[in-house]
Amino acid sequence: MDYYIIIYFLVGLLQDFVIALYTRLVNKGAAISSAVLSTLITIINLAVIYSILIRFDSEKSILAIIAYAIGNGVGTFIGVKFKIGSLMRK
């Protein structure tokens, strides 16, 4: 297994964990925290797309996309289950 598959999985996990937290913060009206996370999410999205487009052939890019997508699913699950306590305060 190539290391890039693990890296894209972990990046996907991190991204959707942050998206889940972002969604919860928006729901609570935490404008500054939401804006910071929105910026981070955009940077991650664009960096991943750019990286996949310039680094891989079609076969490896499909594996990277699948690993990234699985990481997204795991990150969403963890983000929903994670208790953020003090972050939820306005």
Buried (B, 14 or more C-beta within 10 A) or exposed (E): EEEBBEBBBBBBBBBBBBBBBBBBBBEBEBEEBBEBBBEBBEEBEEEBEEBBEEEBEEEBBEBBBBBBBBBBEBBBBBBEEEEBEEBBEE
